[in-house]
């Protein structure tokens, strides 16, 4: 699902909202999640999952093309951990068969 599909679904389920308002709602929620993560805060959506920022220290890596050693700088990366209810929904037949897409 992409952002525009999410907006379409919200607008369809809430006929009292204009499509433009549904877009603003989605943008506001995503912006607030991103802003909280920028500040290093943890964002928890009960029943869905948790968004956190994790620190990856600097390290020595390898260039896959020629095998030479390269320095990889430290960085902060976003991380999502699915909640219990989401995991249960996916594992109780909610997810499509990956072999069907092959």
C-alpha positions, -999 to 999 in steps of 0.1 A, spaced: 0 0 0 13 34 -8 4 68 7 -22 77 -19 -40 44 -15 -41 50 23 -56 84 17 -82 69 -7 -92 43 19 -96 68 46 -117 91 24 -139 62 13 -145 50 49 -153 86 60 -176 101 35 -180 133 56 -143 141 49 -131 157 18 -103 137 0 -80 167 6 -87 165 44 -79 128 45 -46 137 28 -38 163 55 -47 138 82 -23 112 68 5 138 63 0 151 98 3 117 114 34 107 94 50 141 100 44 138 138 59 103 138 90 115 119 94 146 141 92 125 173 118 101 159 140 131 149 140 141 186 150 105 195 116 96 210 99 63 208 66 62 190 42 34 201 9 26 183 -8 0 205 -18 -30 185 3 -20 155 39 -15 166 67 7 178 90 30 159 124 38 174 158 52 163 188 30 168 224 39 169 249 21 147 285 27 157 313 33 131 329 2 118 352 -13 92 334 -27 62 342 -41 28 336 -28 -7 316 -56 -23 330 -47 -58 367 -51 -51 369 -63 -15 389 -34 -2 384 -22 34 363 9 39 353 30 69 316 32 76 306 62 97 283 60 127 247 66 120 212 66 135 186 44 117 149 41 120 136 7 132 100 -7 134 90 -36 156 55 -50 150 32 -53 179 17 -85 192 -18 -79 177 -3 -72 143 18 -103 144 -12 -124 153 -33 -109 125 -6 -116 100 0 -152 112 -37 -161 115 -41 -161 77 -41 -124 71 -9 -124 50 -9 -136 14 11 -166 3 46 -153 -8 48 -183 -33 18 -169 -51 38 -138 -61 67 -157 -76 
